[in-house]
């Protein structure tokens, strides 16, 4: 027996879809929109502001990785100053995470335009970081009302970002396949999403202007994100949230580096997930295939390449052990230390 709870998500997908943002805002009955971005995405924010016309209420470019509470408070002040009744987030996981925080704390509805392969736009999972600790939770209120996927916007995504971002998306599907609340629908989406990303990412990294590869990768990211949105997270996400929140590491790179090592630990205890991933990756050895893909698309060689001090690994293990979660293979402290050591030393 299983229960599949379909999330109320509207998706607009295709080249040039950005031009539809005003229609999506109008459809929701919103009249005063605060546009969210990071400082580097000011040009995109300005473009969206123009497309929104009279419905544009201002911009806030203070989105930051891991959604620090301080940046959320600043964004709340911007909401008040603009008199905003909704927000539009354009960017990757940092900007989308900020939109979710505003939905969680203010009930502010959002429209999201992803420009990376993060996939968080398809989940009810929120995260906030304060005092070096990242808290996460699930609440349907943070789901965007509409997600606009325009592959054209990913053409400017550098190869060094595209590769890790895509592996991060694959991690969503891998965890969903052995989640306790998985369903046949989730398994089908996961298999297709992993297949699409694994097929597209090498081309995306080699030739960022390849429109077909960009569209396939974004489609894969959508499907993998939807998998995570429908299930609960396991050891991989628990480890990466602890690493990111405590050590302020880049989100996608951390997920990409850790993924093959957690897969090697979990998949012997999740044979159905292993079977699906073998088909999706056309391999008999899923962890090795993930490691090879990560190396091929430029994922950094281990957590130490991100500047992680070896002495920090022990307290990350403590953080993971402090809160219970579901996983196919309950880890001991020794298990966690071995996974972290391998991820620190060897990378993909």
C-alpha positions in Angstrom: 0.0 0.0 0.0 1.1 3.6 -0.7 -0.3 7.1 -0.5 0.6 9.6 -3.2 -0.2 13.2 -2.3 0.1 15.3 -5.5 1.4 18.8 -4.7 -0.6 21.8 -6.1 2.1 23.0 -8.5 1.7 24.9 -11.8 4.6 24.6 -14.2 5.2 26.7 -17.3 8.1 25.2 -19.3 9.8 26.2 -22.5 12.2 28.5 -24.3 11.0 32.0 -23.9 8.7 31.2 -21.0 10.1 34.1 -19.0 7.8 36.4 -21.1 4.8 34.7 -19.4 5.6 35.9 -15.9 3.2 38.8 -16.0 0.4 36.5 -17.0 1.2 34.1 -14.1 1.2 37.0 -11.7 -2.1 38.3 -13.1 -3.6 34.8 -12.9 -2.9 34.8 -9.2 -4.6 38.2 -8.7 -1.4 39.8 -7.3 -0.9 43.5 -7.9 2.3 44.5 -6.1 5.3 42.2 -6.6 8.7 42.3 -4.9 11.4 40.8 -7.2 14.0 38.8 -5.4 17.5 38.0 -6.6 21.2 37.8 -5.6 23.4 40.8 -6.3 24.9 39.1 -9.4 21.4 38.7 -11.0 20.6 42.3 -11.1 20.2 42.4 -14.9 17.7 39.5 -14.8 15.8 41.2 -11.9 15.6 44.4 -14.0 14.3 42.4 -17.0 11.6 40.8 -14.9 10.7 44.2 -13.4 10.1 45.5 -16.9 8.0 42.5 -17.8 5.8 43.0 -14.7 5.1 46.6 -15.6 2.7 48.3 -13.2 2.7 45.2 -11.0 6.4 45.6 -10.1 6.7 47.0 -6.6 10.5 46.9 -6.2 13.5 44.7 -6.0 15.5 43.0 -3.2 18.9 41.6 -4.3 20.1 40.4 -0.9 19.4 36.7 -1.3 22.2 34.6 0.2 23.3 31.0 0.3 21.7 28.9 3.0 19.1 31.6 3.7 20.6 33.4 6.7 17.9 34.8 9.0 19.4 38.3 8.8 18.8 38.4 5.0 15.2 37.2 5.5 14.6 40.0 8.0 16.0 42.5 5.5 13.7 41.1 2.8 10.7 41.4 5.2 11.5 45.1 5.6 11.6 45.4 1.8 8.2 43.7 1.5 6.8 46.2 3.9 8.3 49.2 2.2 7.0 48.0 -1.2 3.6 47.1 0.1 4.0 43.8 -1.7 1.3 41.2 -1.9 3.5 38.7 -3.5 7.1 38.0 -4.6 8.9 36.8 -7.7 12.1 34.9 -7.2 14.5 34.6 -10.1 17.7 32.6 -9.6 18.9 29.5 -7.9 18.4 27.8 -4.6 19.5 30.9 -2.5 16.8 33.1 -4.1 14.1 30.4 -4.1 14.9 29.7 -0.5 14.4 33.3 0.4 11.0 33.3 -1.3 10.1 30.3 0.7 11.2 32.0 4.0 8.9 34.9 3.2 6.0 32.6 2.5 6.7 30.8 5.7 7.0 33.9 7.9 4.6 36.3 6.1 2.3 34.0 4.1 3.5 35.8 1.0 2.7 33.9 -2.3 5.5 33.5 -4.8 6.1 32.9 -8.5 9.6 31.4 -9.1 11.8 31.4 -12.2 14.7 29.0 -11.7 18.0 29.7 -13.4 19.9 26.6 -12.1 19.1 23.0 -11.6 18.5 23.3 -7.8 15.0 21.8 -7.9 14.0 23.3 -4.6 11.2 25.2 -6.3 9.3 21.9 -6.5 9.4 21.1 -2.8 7.6 22.2 0.4 11.0 22.1 2.2 12.3 25.3 3.7 15.6 26.1 5.4 16.9 28.9 7.6 20.4 29.4 8.9 21.2 31.2 12.2 24.3 31.0 14.4 25.9 28.4 12.2 23.0 26.0 12.3 20.6 25.2 9.5 17.1 24.4 10.4 14.8 22.7 7.8 11.1 21.8 7.8 8.2 21.0 5.5 5.2 23.2 5.1 2.9 23.4 2.0 2.6 27.2 2.5 6.2 27.7 1.0 5.3 26.0 -2.3 5.5 28.5 -5.2 2.1 29.1 -6.8 3.7 29.0 -10.2 7.1 27.9 -11.5 8.3 29.3 -14.9 11.1 27.2 -16.4 12.9 28.9 -19.3 15.9 26.9 -20.6 17.2 30.1 -22.3 18.0 31.5 -18.8 20.4 28.7 -18.1 22.7 29.4 -21.0 24.6 31.9 -19.0 25.1 29.4 -16.2 28.9 28.6 -16.2 30.1 25.1 -16.5 31.6 25.2 -13.0 28.1 25.8 -11.7 26.1 23.7 -14.1 27.8 20.4 -13.3 27.5 20.6 -9.5 23.9 22.0 -9.8 22.9 19.0 -11.9 24.4 16.5 -9.5 22.6 18.2 -6.7 19.3 17.6 -8.6 20.2 14.0 -9.1 20.7 13.7 -5.3 17.1 14.6 -4.8 15.9 11.7 -7.0 18.4 9.2 -5.4 17.1 10.0 -1.9 13.4 9.9 -3.1 13.9 6.3 -4.5 14.7 4.9 -1.0 12.4 7.2 1.0 9.8 5.5 3.2 7.0 7.4 1.5 8.0 6.7 -2.1 5.5 5.7 -4.7 5.5 4.3 -8.3 4.9 7.8 -9.5 8.0 9.1 -7.7 10.1 6.2 -9.0 9.0 6.9 -12.6 9.9 10.6 -12.2 13.2 9.8 -10.5 14.3 7.4 -13.2 13.5 9.9 -16.0 15.0 12.8 -14.2 18.3 11.0 -13.4 18.4 9.7 -17.0 17.8 13.2 -18.5 20.4 14.9 -16.3 23.1 12.2 -16.8 22.6 12.5 -20.5 22.6 16.3 -20.7 25.1 17.4 -18.2 28.3 16.4 -20.1 27.1 18.3 -23.1 26.0 21.3 -21.1 29.4 21.5 -19.5 31.2 21.1 -22.8 29.0 23.4 -24.8 26.8 25.7 -22.7 25.1 27.1 -25.8 23.6 23.7 -26.7 19.9 24.6 -26.4 18.6 21.0 -26.5 21.0 19.8 -23.7 20.0 22.8 -21.6 16.3 22.0 -22.0 16.9 18.4 -21.2 18.9 19.2 -18.1 16.2 21.6 -16.8 13.5 19.1 -17.4 15.5 16.5 -15.4 16.0 19.0 -12.6 12.2 19.7 -12.5 11.5 16.0 -12.3 14.1 15.3 -9.6 12.9 18.3 -7.6 9.3 17.0 -7.8 10.6 13.7 -6.4 12.1 15.4 -3.4 8.9 17.5 -2.9 6.8 14.3 -2.6 9.1 12.4 -0.2 11.1 12.8 3.0 14.9 13.3 3.0 17.5 10.8 4.2 21.1 10.6 5.2 22.5 12.5 2.1 20.5 15.6 2.7 21.0 15.5 6.5 24.8 15.4 6.0 24.8 18.2 3.4 22.5 20.4 5.4 24.8 20.0 8.4 27.9 20.6 6.3 26.4 23.7 4.6 24.9 25.3 7.7 27.9 24.7 10.0 30.7 25.4 7.6 29.0 27.8 5.1 29.9 25.6 2.1 28.5 26.0 -1.4 25.3 24.1 -1.6 25.5 22.3 -4.9 29.1 21.4 -4.7 28.6 19.9 -1.3 25.7 17.7 -2.5 27.6 16.6 -5.6 30.7 15.6 -3.6 28.9 13.7 -0.9 26.3 11.9 -3.2 28.5 8.9 -4.5 29.6 8.1 -1.0 26.1 8.1 0.6 24.9 6.1 -2.4 27.6 3.5 -1.8 26.5 3.3 1.8 22.7 3.1 1.3 22.0 1.3 -2.0 23.1 -2.2 -0.8 20.1 -1.8 1.6 17.8 -0.4 -1.0 17.8 -2.9 -3.9 14.7 -1.4 -5.7 16.3 2.0 -5.7 19.5 0.5 -7.0 17.7 -1.2 -9.8 16.0 2.0 -10.9 19.3 3.9 -10.8 21.2 1.2 -12.8 18.6 1.6 -15.6 18.7 5.4 -15.5 22.5 5.5 -15.6 23.0 2.4 -17.8 25.5 0.9 -15.3 26.0 -2.0 -13.0 27.7 0.1 -10.4 25.7 3.2 -9.4 28.2 4.8 -7.0 31.0 4.5 -9.5 28.8 5.9 -12.3 27.9 8.9 -10.1 31.5 9.5 -9.2 32.5 9.3 -12.9 29.8 11.7 -13.9 30.7 14.2 -11.1 34.4 14.1 -12.2 33.4 14.5 -15.9 31.3 17.7 -15.2 33.8 19.4 -13.0 32.7 18.7 -9.4 35.6 19.7 -7.0 37.8 16.8 -5.8 36.5 16.4 -2.2 35.3 18.5 0.7 38.9 19.5 1.4 38.8 21.3 -2.1 36.0 23.4 -0.6 38.2 24.4 2.3 36.9 22.0 4.9 39.2 21.5 7.8 39.5 17.8 8.6 39.0 18.6 12.3 35.5 19.8 11.5 34.2 16.4 10.4 33.7 15.1 13.9 31.4 17.9 14.9 29.4 17.5 11.6 28.9 13.8 12.6 27.7 15.0 16.0 25.2 17.3 14.4 23.8 14.6 12.2 23.5 12.1 15.1 21.7 14.7 17.2 18.4 14.6 15.3 16.7 11.3 14.2 15.6 10.8 10.5 14.6 7.9 8.3 17.3 6.1 6.2 17.5 2.6 4.7 20.5 1.9 6.8 20.7 3.7 10.2 24.2 5.0 10.5 26.5 4.7 13.5 29.0 7.4 14.4 31.7 5.2 12.8 29.7 5.0 9.6 29.2 8.8 9.4 32.9 9.4 10.1 33.8 6.9 7.3 31.5 8.6 4.8 32.7 12.1 5.7 36.4 11.0 5.6 35.9 9.5 2.1 34.0 12.6 0.9 36.7 14.8 2.3 39.7 12.9 0.9 38.6 11.4 -2.4 35.8 13.6 -3.8 33.9 12.2 -6.7 
